[in-house]
Amino acid sequence: MRLLLTGASGFVGSHVLAHLLTHTDAEIVCPWTLRHRGNSQRVAAALDQSLDTAPDRSAWNERVITVMHDLATPIPATLAREIGLVDYVLNLASESHVDRSIATPASFIRNNVEIMLNVLDYARQVRPRMLLQMGTDEEYGPAPDGYAHREWDTVLPSNPYSASKAAQSAIATAYWRTYGVPLVLTRTMNLIGPGQDGEKFVPMVIRRVLAGETVPIHSSPDGEPGSRHWIDARELGSAWLHLMRTTVPEMYPEHDRPSMWHIVGAERSNLEIAQTIADILGKPLHYELVSFHASRPGHDLRYALDGSKLAAAGWTPSRPLEQTLADIVAWYLDHPTWLTPTEEAAHAL
């Protein structure tokens, strides 16, 4: 089996790479660039994660083929020939930070749309068995209390990031119908795990709790903390591999829309997550409730996805959220340099 995995030097992509190395014998082609929050150390870490099951590290290196290319630009014919034919295309490459999308919306959206178009045009050429596209809960917009969005609910994004991901889904669906690209859409939310950039919520909380600083918690104007479903990034690789092994893409005209699956973890409020992290660290939590829209226009108080479809198809997360958080905290304590946001670390050099 041969795969094209985009975004392997990113946080989520590196965990998917590690899972595929451990649980398949696939040859994995990874186009990568350091421009989109990429970090070459994540690819090295993905190889290291699998050493316990690999008697010879060179076996992993031989299965991972890295090619330097920014997917926001078209894949030239020479590179397409170098990549060659693949059985699966797994697209994780995208900018993902809401605050950056608000600060520079046009370039942010343009980047994510260009990535999608270039990956789809490559897929049109090589005709894989499946193209897996990673989407987000935020494409649906906010979820009312007591309700979790189901696959193919109305899309109503609230900020430039979520709009860019909704655009990716729409463009991919158009290629599915017009060109027969074997698309499978997944949507997930609040992926956490080792190696996440220090700007994200979990490492930010760890950093501030360790320093005795106040943690900002987004809330409604009347003080209700925001809520999310949280899932270990390592579980995404597991869910995707399950879909690759057990499903066949639904195709037009037999079906009026492509396959879609929600990959869902446990729901907790932002305050509950922060308090759990503080408890794991054995330190007090100092926090401040911040009105979510005043501090971040386009921010939504609650997101929620219904994961019952994938659960009925035989996949659920492998361990409790609290165990995942304890594991993540331990990793950051062993790797404290990762707690500093990338931009701050670069300015410190």
C-alpha positions in Angstrom: 0.0 0.0 0.0 1.3 3.5 -0.9 -0.1 6.7 0.6 0.3 10.4 0.1 0.1 12.1 3.5 0.0 15.9 3.5 0.8 18.0 6.6 3.1 15.3 8.1 5.4 18.0 9.6 2.3 19.5 11.4 1.0 18.6 14.7 -1.9 16.3 13.7 -0.1 15.0 10.6 2.9 13.8 12.5 0.7 11.7 14.8 -1.2 10.2 11.8 2.2 9.4 10.3 3.3 7.6 13.5 0.1 5.6 13.7 0.3 4.5 10.0 3.9 3.5 10.5 3.1 1.4 13.5 -0.1 -0.2 12.2 0.5 -0.7 8.5 3.3 -1.7 6.2 2.5 1.3 3.9 5.0 3.4 2.0 4.2 7.0 2.9 5.0 10.0 0.7 5.0 13.2 2.7 5.2 16.6 0.9 6.2 19.2 3.4 7.2 22.8 4.0 8.1 24.7 7.1 5.9 27.7 6.1 2.7 26.4 7.6 3.7 25.8 11.2 5.7 22.8 10.0 8.5 21.5 12.2 10.9 18.8 10.9 11.3 17.6 14.5 7.7 16.3 14.3 8.6 13.9 11.5 11.6 12.7 13.5 9.3 12.2 16.5 6.9 10.2 14.4 9.7 7.8 13.5 10.8 7.6 17.2 7.3 6.8 18.4 7.4 3.5 16.5 10.9 2.3 17.6 9.5 -0.1 20.2 8.0 -2.2 17.4 10.8 -1.7 14.9 14.0 -3.7 15.3 15.7 -1.6 12.7 15.0 2.1 12.5 16.2 2.2 8.9 13.0 0.2 8.0 10.9 3.2 9.1 13.1 5.6 7.2 12.8 3.6 4.0 9.0 3.7 4.2 8.8 7.5 4.6 9.6 9.5 1.5 9.7 13.3 2.1 9.5 15.7 -0.8 9.8 19.5 -0.3 6.8 21.3 -1.7 4.4 24.0 -0.6 0.9 22.6 -1.5 -0.4 26.2 -1.7 1.3 26.1 -5.1 0.4 23.6 -7.9 2.1 20.2 -8.0 4.3 20.3 -11.1 4.4 17.3 -13.4 7.9 16.5 -12.5 7.0 16.2 -8.8 3.8 14.3 -9.6 6.0 11.7 -11.4 8.4 11.6 -8.5 5.5 11.0 -6.1 4.1 8.4 -8.4 0.8 6.5 -8.1 -0.7 6.2 -4.6 -3.6 4.1 -3.2 -4.8 6.7 -0.8 -4.5 10.5 -0.4 -4.8 11.7 3.2 -5.1 15.5 3.3 -4.3 17.2 6.6 -2.5 20.3 5.3 -4.1 23.5 6.3 -3.7 26.6 8.4 -5.8 26.1 11.5 -5.5 29.0 14.0 -8.6 31.1 14.4 -6.8 34.2 15.7 -4.4 34.2 12.7 -7.4 33.9 10.3 -9.0 36.9 11.9 -5.8 38.9 11.7 -5.1 38.1 8.0 -8.3 36.7 6.6 -7.6 37.0 2.8 -4.2 35.3 2.8 -5.4 32.6 5.3 -8.5 31.7 3.3 -6.5 31.8 0.0 -3.9 29.5 1.4 -6.4 26.8 2.5 -8.4 27.0 -0.8 -5.2 26.7 -2.9 -4.1 23.6 -0.9 -7.4 21.9 -1.5 -7.4 22.7 -5.2 -3.9 21.4 -5.7 -4.5 18.2 -3.8 -7.7 17.6 -5.7 -6.0 18.2 -9.0 -3.3 15.7 -8.1 -6.0 13.2 -7.1 -7.7 13.6 -10.4 -4.5 12.5 -12.1 -3.5 9.5 -9.9 -7.1 8.2 -9.2 -6.5 6.8 -5.7 -8.9 4.4 -4.0 -9.9 7.1 -1.5 -9.1 10.8 -0.7 -9.6 11.5 3.0 -10.2 15.1 3.8 -10.0 16.5 7.3 -12.7 19.0 8.2 -13.7 20.7 11.4 -16.7 21.0 13.7 -16.5 24.8 13.2 -17.9 24.4 9.6 -21.3 24.0 11.2 -21.0 27.1 13.5 -22.1 27.1 17.1 -24.2 24.2 18.6 -27.1 25.0 20.9 -27.1 23.5 24.4 -28.1 19.9 24.3 -27.6 19.4 20.5 -24.7 17.8 18.6 -24.3 18.4 14.9 -24.9 15.4 12.7 -23.2 14.7 9.4 -24.6 17.0 6.6 -26.2 19.5 9.0 -26.4 23.1 7.7 -23.0 24.7 7.3 -22.8 28.2 8.9 -19.2 29.1 9.7 -18.5 32.0 12.0 -14.9 33.1 11.3 -12.4 33.1 8.4 -10.8 29.8 9.5 -14.1 27.9 9.6 -15.1 29.5 6.3 -11.9 28.3 4.7 -12.5 24.7 5.9 -16.1 24.9 4.7 -14.8 26.0 1.3 -12.4 23.1 1.2 -15.4 20.7 1.9 -17.5 22.4 -0.8 -14.7 22.3 -3.4 -13.9 18.7 -2.7 -17.5 17.8 -3.0 -17.7 19.5 -6.4 -14.6 17.5 -7.6 -16.3 14.4 -6.2 -19.4 15.0 -8.4 -17.8 16.5 -11.5 -14.6 14.4 -11.7 -15.4 11.3 -9.7 -12.7 11.9 -7.0 -13.3 9.1 -4.4 -13.8 11.5 -1.5 -14.4 10.7 2.1 -15.0 13.7 4.4 -14.3 13.6 8.1 -15.0 16.4 10.7 -13.4 16.5 14.1 -12.8 19.0 16.8 -10.2 20.2 19.4 -7.4 17.8 18.7 -4.8 17.7 21.5 -1.6 15.8 22.1 2.2 15.9 22.4 4.0 18.3 20.1 1.1 20.9 19.7 2.2 24.4 19.2 2.5 26.4 22.4 -0.2 28.9 21.2 -2.9 26.3 21.5 -5.1 26.0 24.6 -3.7 22.9 26.3 0.0 23.8 26.2 -1.0 27.4 26.9 -2.7 26.3 30.1 0.2 24.1 31.1 2.6 27.0 30.6 0.5 29.5 32.6 -0.3 27.1 35.4 3.4 26.2 35.9 4.2 30.0 35.9 1.4 30.8 38.3 -0.2 33.1 35.7 -3.9 33.7 35.0 -5.5 31.5 32.4 -8.1 33.3 30.1 -11.2 31.2 29.7 -13.6 32.2 27.0 -17.2 32.5 28.3 -20.6 34.0 27.6 -21.2 37.5 28.8 -23.0 36.0 31.9 -20.0 33.8 32.8 -20.8 30.4 31.2 -17.5 28.8 30.0 -17.2 27.7 26.4 -17.5 23.9 25.7 -15.8 21.6 23.2 -15.4 17.9 22.4 -11.7 17.0 22.9 -9.8 14.2 21.3 -6.2 13.0 21.2 -4.6 13.7 17.8 -3.3 10.1 17.8 -6.9 8.9 17.6 -7.4 10.6 14.2 -4.9 8.2 12.6 -6.7 5.3 14.2 -10.1 6.5 12.9 -8.8 7.2 9.4 -7.2 3.8 9.2 -10.5 2.2 10.3 -12.3 4.0 7.5 -9.6 3.0 5.0 -10.0 -0.6 6.0 -13.8 -0.9 6.3 -15.5 1.6 4.0 -15.7 2.3 0.3 -16.3 5.9 -0.9 -19.9 6.5 -1.9 -19.9 7.8 -5.5 -22.2 9.9 -7.7 -24.7 9.3 -9.2 -25.6 6.4 -7.0 -25.4 8.8 -4.1 -26.2 12.5 -4.0 -23.3 13.4 -1.6 -19.9 11.9 -0.6 -19.3 9.9 2.5 -18.9 11.9 5.7 -18.0 10.8 9.3 -17.6 12.6 12.6 -14.6 11.7 14.7 -15.6 12.7 18.2 -14.1 12.7 21.7 -15.6 13.6 25.2 -17.2 17.0 25.8 -15.8 19.2 28.5 -15.9 23.0 29.1 -12.7 25.0 28.7 -12.7 25.6 32.4 -13.0 21.9 33.2 -10.0 21.2 30.9 -7.9 23.9 32.6 -8.8 22.6 36.1 -8.0 19.0 35.2 -4.6 20.2 33.9 -3.9 22.2 37.1 -4.9 19.1 39.2 -2.5 16.9 37.2 0.3 19.4 37.8 -0.7 19.7 41.5 -0.9 23.5 41.3 -3.8 26.0 41.7 -5.7 27.3 38.7 -5.9 31.1 38.5 -8.3 32.0 35.7 -10.3 34.8 34.3 -13.6 34.5 32.4 -13.4 36.5 29.2 -16.4 37.3 27.0 -15.9 35.1 24.0 -17.0 37.5 21.3 -15.5 40.7 22.8 -12.0 39.0 23.0 -12.3 37.1 19.7 -14.8 38.2 17.0 -16.2 35.1 15.2 -15.7 32.9 18.2 -18.4 30.5 19.2 -19.3 29.5 22.8 -20.0 25.8 22.1 -19.2 23.3 19.4 -20.5 19.7 19.4 -20.5 16.8 17.0 -22.5 13.6 17.0 -20.2 10.6 16.7 -22.8 7.9 16.7 -22.4 7.0 13.0 -18.7 6.1 13.3 -19.4 4.4 16.7 -22.0 2.2 15.0 -19.4 1.4 12.3 -17.0 0.1 15.0 -14.8 2.9 16.0 -14.6 4.9 19.3 -11.6 6.6 21.1 -9.4 4.1 22.8 -9.0 5.7 26.2 -10.6 8.3 28.5 -9.9 12.0 28.1 -8.4 12.4 31.6 -5.8 9.7 30.8 -5.0 11.5 27.6 -4.5 14.8 29.4 -2.3 13.2 32.0 -0.1 11.7 29.2 0.1 15.1 27.4 1.1 17.0 30.6 3.8 14.4 31.3 5.1 14.8 27.7 5.3 18.6 28.0 7.1 18.4 31.3 9.7 16.2 29.6 9.8 18.6 26.6 9.4 22.1 28.1 10.8 24.0 25.0 7.6 23.0 23.2 5.5 25.1 25.6 6.7 28.3 24.0 4.6 29.4 21.0 6.5 29.2 17.7 6.6 32.9 17.0 7.8 33.7 20.5 10.5 31.1 20.3 11.7 32.5 16.9 11.9 36.1 18.4 14.0 34.8 21.3 16.7 33.4 19.0 
